Amino acid sequence: MIGPGTGGRVYLACGATDMRKGIAGLSALAQDVLRRKPASGAVFAFRGRKGDWPKLLYRNGQGFCLYYKVRERGRVPWPNT
């Protein structure tokens, strides 16, 4: 299992995010919009307009990891604000 240990924080970027963004773009959103340091070890979760492709940004000791899941059916429930 790859990921943060217990007690890690998860921040949701409410609303829709441009899913064309990669690690650099999502890191900038985490810093500018969520007002959190992307290198803090927290997990930052983003969701696109359709809701079928959530992305998770996480920085471990070696660099940034970008996880995403492409859903074949259904949507991921997400807060608007």
Secondary structure, 3 states (H helix, E strand, C coil): CCCCCCCCCEEECCCCCCCCCCHHHHHHHHHHCCCCCHHHCCEEEECCCCCCCCEEEEECCCCEEEEECCCCCCCCCCCCC
